[in-house]
Amino acid sequence: MDKDPEYVCRICGFDFEDVATWEYGVPQYVICLCCGMESGLEDTDLEKVRNYRAEWVANGALWASPRHQPENWDVLAQMANISAGWR
């Protein structure tokens, strides 16, 4: 697991830009505006990440905070941001 700060959601690939979800191996308990995941709870191991992602996609990959959804949003392009270790 990375020790450096992580700024991309392990579930959906949302880029938090300047807000770390994990910092030096410690969860920051940040809620993703896109998939609704809270770092440190639903993203602590690969099985949890894959299960949460599968459920989110199966339910339509809906935004947890729809007002933050960009125009012309592309779920597959966003998911390409997910680190290889969390796919």
Buried (B, 14 or more C-beta within 10 A) or exposed (E): EEEEBBBBBBBBBBEBEEEBBBBEEEBBEBBBBBBBBBBBEBBBEEEBBBEBBEEBBEEEBEBBEEEEEEEEEEBEEBBEEBEEEBE
